[in-house]
Amino acid sequence: MAQPPYDSSTRNLAFSDLAHIFHTNNPPNPPEAVALQREVDVLAPLVLGLRAQLREAEERFLLCKAALSPTRRLPQEILGQIINFVLDTLKGKERRTSLIQFGQVCHSWNTAAHDPSHRAGETLVLSDRNSLHTAEAIEARFKNAGDFPRTVTLQGDGCICGDPGRRKDWVSCDCDWRAAIASFIHRSTAIQRLVITQLSFRCFANLLESHGGKSIAESGAWLSIQSMDLVLRSFGRTLKPTGFRVFDFFDLPPSLSLLSLNLPPPPANVTTGLVFNPHTLANLTSLSVRCTWDTPDILRTLQHCRNLQSLFLDYDESPQSWNDDIKDAYLPSLRTLDIIMGKASASSRVLPHLVLPALSDLRLIPSLQHFTSDSIYFDAQRFVDALRQKMEGDILDILSRIRSVRLLDIDGDFDLFDVDAFLQFVIVRWRPSLNECYLGAARSTGALKAIVFEYSDWKLAEDYFFKFAKQQWQYEQASATIDLLQESYGVIVDRVFLSNRE
């Protein structure tokens, strides 16, 4: 039978009386003995029940601790993959909730849960098209997302205030949302990545100065941003038909390690320039620049980016302003270089000005004429002969440190592989005074490590290969060509995809 709950009102002796009896040598009198026995009868089953609950709690504690012990010793990379696997099975709000719960398990899990590789709950979008027009409303939205939104995206349509020709006359935007955003950044906690999409550069500048005359560049949250994407659609309203416009990014956070700039086209008959803080550029490890106009300021900017590991350049036209009058950019740590050019010969103007001793992956995405969408032709023998002719004499291997070459057209599909067009990208600029050959690579005697041809539709590509492999004589002919590549230049052809035509 279950014991009744312990009730101190059933006692006939006060604790002071019990203490007195316990500390004296006199045995309790009969009434006291009856009261003590009653106390024992009530407390005995209660103590036994509490001991059983304690043992069960200790067992659960030890089991939980034993279960967590191996996971605490897991490398962060493996633990992060496990978390990503679980999150991929969830959707929407469940993903963010689960991510928060992962972070509450223990310190190591919290570290893994906050890893930037996780996609769940990483973005918080604040737009001037919704009802968030006060700093308090924005801050509440931020807090409701927990401490996991690594990316804050600000989407604004801009305004028409101020004179874009005279920055000192630019007035703060009267948009409540933009003022609220500035106030929020001033008093916000750290933001890892900030994405700003504005109608114009002028509105972006107004955003920086729209909090009571103070620049948000002075706030702690701004100074701790590690990654930033700026998407600007125009410079701003132009009152004068001609003049000089400067994209002044001097106040970007010095803590940045990743920067992406999508620059707008300048107004007609207007000269444009770029201004950066050299200390900010020196801290960058990744830089992406997209623009439609020619300026030597991009090359001058790269001269300060000594710690860059990845560079992405997207030009519509060939940069005619990159000439021998400008000092080359020496990027000792750069390993990956992506170049998208509107003209097939544009890269040959860019590459000679980049000295890249650590380059390991060069991705050229030219806008070649697209002949057909269902076939890929690669004449390996012609490629070898062209390289041999190109490298005659004392000219060093122009692709000495490149491990892979990937050629795609501007739409992401493959074109006919045109060796002559390809060699326009590898024009050598010989410098007798330095006795070195530059093509984005320092002097080296190593050979091209690999040529990789990829196709966006892997199943279709495999079909091409199998159809080709069934024709024995074609396969033998290709094998001989591939062997020639390896024997002559140490080139390893990983994959060759051929036409599906019989």
C-alpha positions as CSV (number, residue, x, y, z in Angstrom):
1,M,0.0,0.0,0.0
2,A,1.3,3.4,-0.8
3,Q,2.5,5.4,2.1
4,P,0.7,8.7,2.9
5,P,2.7,11.8,2.2
6,Y,4.8,13.0,5.1
7,D,3.0,15.7,7.2
8,S,4.9,17.4,9.9
9,S,1.6,18.1,11.7
10,T,1.5,14.4,12.8
11,R,4.5,14.9,15.0
12,N,4.1,15.3,18.8
13,L,7.7,16.4,19.4
14,A,9.3,19.6,18.2
15,F,12.8,19.4,16.6
16,S,14.2,21.1,19.7
17,D,12.8,18.3,21.9
18,L,14.4,15.7,19.6
19,A,17.7,17.4,19.7
20,H,17.5,17.6,23.5
21,I,16.7,13.9,23.8
22,F,19.5,13.0,21.4
23,H,22.2,15.0,23.2
24,T,21.4,13.7,26.7
25,N,22.1,10.3,28.2
26,N,18.5,10.1,29.5
27,P,16.3,7.6,27.7
28,P,13.0,9.0,26.4
29,N,10.0,8.6,28.6
30,P,7.1,6.5,27.4
31,P,5.1,9.3,25.7
32,E,8.3,10.5,24.0
33,A,9.1,6.9,22.9
34,V,5.7,6.6,21.3
35,A,6.1,9.9,19.5
36,L,9.5,8.9,18.2
37,Q,8.2,5.5,16.9
38,R,5.4,7.3,15.1
39,E,8.0,9.6,13.5
40,V,10.1,6.6,12.4
41,D,7.1,4.8,10.9
42,V,6.2,7.9,8.8
43,L,9.8,8.7,7.6
44,A,11.0,5.2,6.9
45,P,9.0,4.6,3.7
46,L,9.5,8.2,2.6
47,V,13.3,7.8,2.8
48,L,13.1,4.4,0.9
49,G,11.1,6.1,-1.9
50,L,13.5,9.0,-2.1
51,R,16.5,6.6,-2.3
52,A,14.9,4.7,-5.2
53,Q,14.2,8.0,-7.1
54,L,17.8,9.0,-6.5
55,R,19.2,5.7,-7.8
56,E,17.0,6.0,-10.9
57,A,18.1,9.6,-11.5
58,E,21.8,8.6,-11.1
59,E,21.3,5.8,-13.6
60,R,19.7,8.1,-16.1
61,F,22.5,10.7,-15.5
62,L,25.2,8.1,-16.1
63,L,23.5,6.8,-19.2
64,C,23.1,10.3,-20.6
65,K,26.7,11.1,-19.8
66,A,28.0,7.8,-21.3
67,A,25.9,8.5,-24.5
68,L,27.3,12.0,-24.8
69,S,30.9,11.1,-24.0
70,P,31.8,9.7,-27.5
71,T,30.1,12.6,-29.3
72,R,32.1,15.1,-27.3
73,R,35.3,13.5,-28.6
74,L,34.1,13.6,-32.3
75,P,36.1,15.9,-34.5
76,Q,34.1,19.1,-35.3
77,E,34.1,18.2,-39.0
78,I,32.3,14.9,-38.4
79,L,30.0,16.3,-35.9
80,G,29.1,19.1,-38.3
81,Q,28.3,16.6,-41.1
82,I,26.0,14.7,-38.7
83,I,24.2,17.9,-37.8
84,N,23.8,18.8,-41.5
85,F,22.5,15.3,-42.3
86,V,19.8,15.7,-39.6
87,L,18.9,19.2,-40.7
88,D,18.5,18.1,-44.3
89,T,15.6,15.9,-43.3
90,L,13.7,18.8,-41.8
91,K,12.0,21.9,-43.2
92,G,11.4,25.5,-42.3
93,K,11.1,26.4,-38.6
94,E,11.8,22.8,-37.6
95,R,15.4,23.2,-38.9
96,R,16.1,26.3,-36.9
97,T,14.5,24.8,-33.8
98,S,16.6,21.7,-34.1
99,L,19.7,23.7,-34.7
100,I,19.1,25.6,-31.5
101,Q,18.6,22.3,-29.6
102,F,21.8,20.9,-30.9
103,G,23.6,23.9,-29.6
104,Q,22.2,23.3,-26.1
105,V,23.6,19.7,-25.7
106,C,27.2,20.7,-24.7
107,H,30.0,23.1,-25.5
108,S,31.4,21.1,-28.4
109,W,27.9,20.6,-29.9
110,N,27.3,24.3,-29.5
111,T,30.5,25.1,-31.4
112,A,29.6,22.6,-34.2
113,A,26.0,24.0,-34.4
114,H,27.4,27.5,-34.9
115,D,29.7,26.4,-37.8
116,P,29.1,28.6,-40.9
117,S,28.7,25.5,-43.1
118,H,25.2,24.8,-41.7
119,R,22.4,26.2,-43.9
120,A,19.5,26.1,-41.5
121,G,18.6,29.4,-40.0
122,E,21.5,31.2,-41.4
123,T,19.7,34.0,-43.2
124,L,17.4,36.8,-41.8
125,V,15.9,39.0,-44.5
126,L,14.9,42.5,-43.6
127,S,13.1,44.3,-46.4
128,D,11.6,47.8,-46.6
129,R,8.6,46.2,-48.2
130,N,7.3,44.6,-45.0
131,S,6.1,46.2,-41.8
132,L,9.4,46.4,-40.0
133,H,9.8,50.1,-39.8
134,T,11.2,50.6,-36.3
135,A,14.4,49.5,-34.7
136,E,12.4,47.7,-32.0
137,A,10.5,45.6,-34.5
138,I,13.7,44.7,-36.3
139,E,15.5,43.8,-33.1
140,A,12.5,41.6,-32.0
141,R,12.7,39.8,-35.3
142,F,16.4,39.3,-34.9
143,K,16.0,38.0,-31.3
144,N,13.2,35.6,-32.3
145,A,15.7,34.0,-34.7
146,G,18.0,33.0,-31.8
147,D,21.7,33.5,-32.0
148,F,22.0,31.5,-35.3
149,P,21.3,34.0,-38.1
150,R,24.8,34.3,-39.5
151,T,23.5,36.3,-42.5
152,V,21.4,39.4,-42.4
153,T,20.1,40.5,-45.7
154,L,19.0,44.2,-46.1
155,Q,16.8,44.8,-49.1
156,G,16.0,48.4,-50.0
157,D,14.6,50.1,-53.0
158,G,16.4,53.4,-52.5
159,C,15.2,57.0,-52.5
160,I,15.8,60.2,-54.4
161,C,17.1,62.5,-51.7
162,G,20.3,64.4,-51.9
163,D,22.6,65.6,-54.7
164,P,24.6,62.6,-56.0
165,G,27.2,65.0,-57.4
166,R,28.2,66.5,-54.1
167,R,28.4,64.0,-51.3
168,K,28.6,66.6,-48.5
169,D,25.1,67.6,-49.5
170,W,23.7,64.1,-49.3
171,V,21.0,64.1,-46.7
172,S,20.0,61.2,-44.5
173,C,17.2,59.1,-46.0
174,D,13.8,60.0,-44.6
175,C,12.7,56.3,-45.0
176,D,11.7,55.0,-41.6
177,W,12.9,51.5,-42.5
178,R,16.4,52.7,-43.4
179,A,16.8,54.7,-40.2
180,A,15.5,51.8,-38.3
181,I,18.1,49.5,-39.9
182,A,20.9,51.9,-39.0
183,S,19.7,52.1,-35.4
184,F,19.5,48.3,-35.3
185,I,23.1,47.9,-36.5
186,H,24.3,50.5,-33.9
187,R,23.0,48.4,-31.0
188,S,23.0,44.9,-32.5
189,T,25.1,42.0,-31.5
190,A,27.7,40.6,-33.9
191,I,26.7,39.7,-37.4
192,Q,28.8,37.3,-39.3
193,R,27.6,38.1,-42.8
194,L,25.8,41.1,-44.2
195,V,24.1,41.2,-47.6
196,I,23.0,44.7,-48.7
197,T,20.8,45.1,-51.9
198,Q,20.2,48.8,-52.7
199,L,18.9,50.6,-55.6
200,S,21.9,52.9,-55.8
201,F,25.3,53.5,-54.3
202,R,24.1,56.8,-53.0
203,C,21.4,55.1,-50.9
204,F,24.1,52.8,-49.5
205,A,26.2,55.8,-48.5
206,N,23.1,57.4,-46.9
207,L,22.4,54.2,-45.0
208,L,25.9,54.5,-43.4
209,E,25.1,58.0,-42.2
210,S,21.4,57.8,-41.4
211,H,21.5,57.3,-37.6
212,G,21.5,60.7,-36.0
213,G,24.4,61.9,-38.1
214,K,26.6,59.1,-36.9
215,S,28.0,56.5,-39.2
216,I,27.1,52.9,-38.6
217,A,30.8,52.2,-39.5
218,E,31.6,53.2,-35.9
219,S,29.3,50.6,-34.4
220,G,30.6,47.3,-32.8
221,A,28.4,45.1,-35.0
222,W,29.6,46.7,-38.2
223,L,33.3,46.4,-37.1
224,S,32.9,42.7,-36.5
225,I,31.3,41.7,-39.8
226,Q,33.3,38.9,-41.4
227,S,31.6,38.6,-44.8
228,M,29.7,41.2,-46.9
229,D,27.9,41.1,-50.2
230,L,27.0,44.5,-51.8
231,V,24.6,44.5,-54.8
232,L,24.2,48.0,-56.2
233,R,22.0,48.6,-59.2
234,S,22.9,52.2,-60.0
235,F,25.1,55.0,-58.9
236,G,22.3,57.4,-58.1
237,R,20.4,60.3,-59.6
238,T,22.7,62.4,-61.8
239,L,22.1,66.1,-62.0
240,K,25.0,66.8,-64.2
241,P,25.5,65.1,-67.6
242,T,29.3,64.6,-67.1
243,G,31.7,64.4,-64.2
244,F,33.6,62.0,-62.0
245,R,31.9,59.5,-59.7
246,V,33.7,57.6,-57.0
247,F,32.5,54.4,-55.4
248,D,33.9,55.0,-51.9
249,F,34.1,51.8,-49.9
250,F,36.7,53.1,-47.5
251,D,34.4,52.5,-44.5
252,L,33.9,48.8,-45.1
253,P,34.5,46.8,-41.9
254,P,38.3,46.1,-41.4
255,S,37.3,42.7,-40.1
256,L,36.1,41.4,-43.5
257,S,37.6,38.3,-44.8
258,L,35.1,37.7,-47.7
259,L,33.9,40.6,-49.9
260,S,31.6,40.4,-53.0
261,L,30.9,43.5,-55.0
262,N,28.3,43.7,-57.8
263,L,28.9,47.2,-59.2
264,P,26.3,49.0,-61.4
265,P,27.0,50.6,-64.7
266,P,28.0,54.2,-64.4
267,P,25.9,57.0,-65.9
268,A,26.7,58.0,-69.5
269,N,29.7,60.2,-70.0
270,V,30.8,59.8,-66.4
271,T,34.2,58.6,-65.3
272,T,34.2,56.2,-62.3
273,G,36.7,55.2,-59.6
274,L,37.0,52.9,-56.7
275,V,38.3,53.7,-53.2
276,F,39.2,51.1,-50.5
277,N,41.0,51.0,-47.2
278,P,44.3,49.2,-47.8
279,H,44.1,47.6,-44.3
280,T,40.7,46.1,-45.1
281,L,42.0,44.7,-48.4
282,A,45.0,43.2,-46.7
283,N,42.7,41.0,-44.5
284,L,40.6,39.6,-47.4
285,T,40.9,35.9,-48.2
286,S,38.2,36.0,-50.9
287,L,37.2,38.7,-53.3
288,S,34.5,38.8,-56.0
289,V,34.1,41.8,-58.3
290,R,31.4,42.1,-61.0
291,C,31.3,45.2,-63.2
292,T,30.5,46.3,-66.7
293,W,33.0,49.1,-67.0
294,D,36.7,49.4,-67.5
295,T,38.9,50.8,-64.7
296,P,42.5,50.3,-63.6
297,D,41.4,50.7,-60.0
298,I,40.5,47.0,-59.8
299,L,44.1,46.1,-60.6
300,R,45.4,48.7,-58.1
301,T,43.0,47.3,-55.5
302,L,44.4,43.8,-56.0
303,Q,47.9,45.1,-55.3
304,H,46.9,45.4,-51.6
305,C,45.2,41.9,-51.4
306,R,48.3,40.0,-50.3
307,N,46.3,37.3,-48.4
308,L,43.7,36.5,-51.1
309,Q,43.1,32.8,-51.6
310,S,40.2,33.0,-54.0
311,L,39.5,35.7,-56.7
312,F,36.5,36.0,-59.0
313,L,36.5,38.6,-61.8
314,D,33.4,39.2,-64.0
315,Y,33.9,41.7,-66.9
316,D,31.6,42.4,-69.8
317,E,34.5,43.9,-71.8
318,S,38.2,43.4,-72.1
319,P,39.9,45.8,-69.5
320,Q,41.9,48.0,-71.9
321,S,43.1,50.1,-68.9
322,W,45.2,47.2,-67.6
323,N,48.5,48.1,-69.2
324,D,52.2,48.0,-68.5
325,D,52.0,51.5,-66.9
326,I,50.4,49.9,-63.8
327,K,52.2,47.7,-61.4
328,D,51.4,44.1,-61.5
329,A,49.4,42.5,-58.6
330,Y,51.5,40.0,-56.6
331,L,49.1,37.5,-54.8
332,P,51.3,35.0,-53.1
333,S,48.4,33.0,-51.4
334,L,45.9,32.9,-54.3
335,R,44.9,29.3,-55.2
336,T,41.7,29.7,-57.1
337,L,41.1,32.2,-59.9
338,D,37.7,32.5,-61.8
339,I,37.5,34.8,-64.8
340,I,34.4,35.5,-66.8
341,M,34.9,37.8,-69.8
342,G,32.6,39.0,-72.5
343,K,35.4,38.5,-75.1
344,A,37.4,35.4,-75.5
345,S,40.7,37.3,-75.6
346,A,40.0,39.4,-72.5
347,S,41.7,36.9,-70.1
348,S,45.0,37.3,-72.0
349,R,45.0,40.9,-71.0
350,V,44.2,40.3,-67.4
351,L,46.4,37.2,-66.6
352,P,49.8,38.8,-67.4
353,H,49.2,41.4,-64.7
354,L,48.6,38.8,-62.0
355,V,51.6,37.1,-60.4
356,L,50.3,34.0,-58.8
357,P,53.0,31.6,-57.5
358,A,50.5,29.4,-55.5
359,L,47.8,29.1,-58.2
360,S,46.3,25.6,-58.3
361,D,42.9,26.0,-60.0
362,L,42.2,28.3,-62.9
363,R,38.7,28.5,-64.2
364,L,38.1,30.3,-67.5
365,I,34.6,30.8,-68.5
366,P,34.7,32.4,-72.0
367,S,31.9,33.6,-74.2
368,L,32.8,31.5,-77.2
369,Q,30.4,31.0,-80.1
370,H,28.1,28.1,-79.3
371,F,27.9,25.7,-82.2
372,T,25.9,22.8,-80.8
373,S,24.4,21.9,-77.4
374,D,24.5,18.1,-77.7
375,S,28.2,17.5,-78.6
376,I,31.7,18.0,-77.3
377,Y,34.7,17.7,-79.5
378,F,38.2,17.6,-78.2
379,D,41.1,17.0,-80.5
380,A,43.8,16.1,-78.0
381,Q,46.5,15.7,-80.7
382,R,45.8,19.2,-82.0
383,F,46.0,20.5,-78.4
384,V,49.4,18.8,-77.9
385,D,50.8,20.1,-81.2
386,A,49.6,23.6,-80.5
387,L,51.2,23.6,-77.0
388,R,54.5,22.2,-78.4
389,Q,54.6,24.9,-81.0
390,K,53.7,27.5,-78.4
391,M,56.5,26.4,-76.1
392,E,59.3,26.2,-78.7
393,G,62.6,27.8,-77.7
394,D,63.4,28.9,-74.2
395,I,59.9,29.9,-73.2
396,L,58.9,28.2,-69.9
397,D,55.8,26.1,-69.4
398,I,53.1,28.7,-69.3
399,L,50.7,26.6,-67.3
400,S,53.2,25.2,-64.8
401,R,51.2,25.2,-61.7
402,I,47.7,24.7,-63.0
403,R,46.1,21.4,-62.0
404,S,42.9,21.7,-63.9
405,V,41.4,23.8,-66.7
406,R,37.7,24.0,-67.1
407,L,36.2,25.7,-70.2
408,L,32.5,26.5,-70.3
409,D,30.5,29.0,-72.3
410,I,28.6,31.9,-70.7
411,D,25.4,29.8,-70.4
412,G,27.1,27.0,-68.5
413,D,27.2,24.6,-71.5
414,F,30.1,23.3,-73.4
415,D,31.2,24.5,-76.9
416,L,33.3,22.9,-79.5
417,F,36.8,22.9,-78.0
418,D,38.7,25.4,-80.1
419,V,42.5,25.2,-79.4
420,D,43.2,28.5,-81.1
421,A,40.5,30.2,-78.9
422,F,41.9,28.5,-75.9
423,L,45.5,29.6,-76.6
424,Q,44.3,33.2,-76.7
425,F,44.0,32.9,-72.9
426,V,47.6,31.8,-72.5
427,I,49.5,34.4,-74.4
428,V,52.9,34.7,-72.9
429,R,54.4,38.0,-72.1
430,W,58.2,37.6,-72.1
431,R,60.3,39.8,-69.9
432,P,63.9,39.5,-70.8
433,S,65.0,41.9,-68.0
434,L,63.5,39.6,-65.4
435,N,64.2,36.4,-67.2
436,E,60.7,35.1,-66.2
437,C,57.5,34.2,-68.0
438,Y,54.3,35.4,-66.5
439,L,50.8,34.0,-67.0
440,G,49.5,34.2,-63.5
441,A,52.2,31.8,-62.4
442,A,55.7,32.3,-61.3
443,R,58.7,30.6,-62.9
444,S,58.6,26.8,-62.5
445,T,59.8,23.7,-64.4
446,G,56.7,21.7,-63.5
447,A,54.2,20.5,-66.1
448,L,50.5,21.0,-66.4
449,K,49.0,18.5,-64.0
450,A,45.6,17.7,-65.5
451,I,43.0,18.8,-68.0
452,V,39.5,18.2,-66.8
453,F,36.5,18.4,-69.1
454,E,33.2,18.5,-67.3
455,Y,29.6,18.4,-68.4
456,S,26.6,19.7,-66.5
457,D,24.5,16.6,-67.3
458,W,26.5,13.8,-65.9
459,K,24.2,11.0,-67.1
460,L,24.3,12.4,-70.6
461,A,28.0,12.7,-70.4
462,E,28.4,9.1,-69.3
463,D,26.2,8.0,-72.3
464,Y,28.6,9.9,-74.6
465,F,31.5,8.0,-73.1
466,F,30.0,4.6,-73.2
467,K,28.9,5.0,-76.8
468,F,32.3,6.1,-77.7
469,A,34.0,3.3,-75.8
470,K,32.0,0.7,-77.7
471,Q,33.7,1.7,-80.9
472,Q,37.1,0.0,-80.3
473,W,39.1,1.7,-83.0
474,Q,38.0,5.2,-81.8
475,Y,38.9,4.2,-78.2
476,E,42.3,3.0,-79.2
477,Q,42.9,6.2,-81.1
478,A,41.9,8.3,-78.1
479,S,44.1,6.1,-75.8
480,A,47.1,6.8,-78.0
481,T,46.4,10.5,-77.9
482,I,46.0,10.5,-74.1
483,D,49.2,8.5,-73.7
484,L,51.0,11.1,-75.9
485,L,49.7,13.9,-73.6
486,Q,51.1,12.1,-70.5
487,E,54.4,11.2,-72.1
488,S,55.1,14.7,-73.6
489,Y,53.9,17.0,-70.8
490,G,52.9,14.8,-67.8
491,V,49.3,15.7,-68.5
492,I,46.6,13.4,-67.0
493,V,43.3,13.5,-68.8
494,D,40.8,12.6,-66.1
495,R,37.7,12.5,-68.3
496,V,36.9,12.9,-72.0
497,F,33.3,13.4,-73.1
498,L,32.6,13.0,-76.8
499,S,29.7,13.5,-79.1
500,N,26.7,11.3,-79.0
501,R,26.6,11.2,-82.8
502,E,27.2,7.7,-84.1
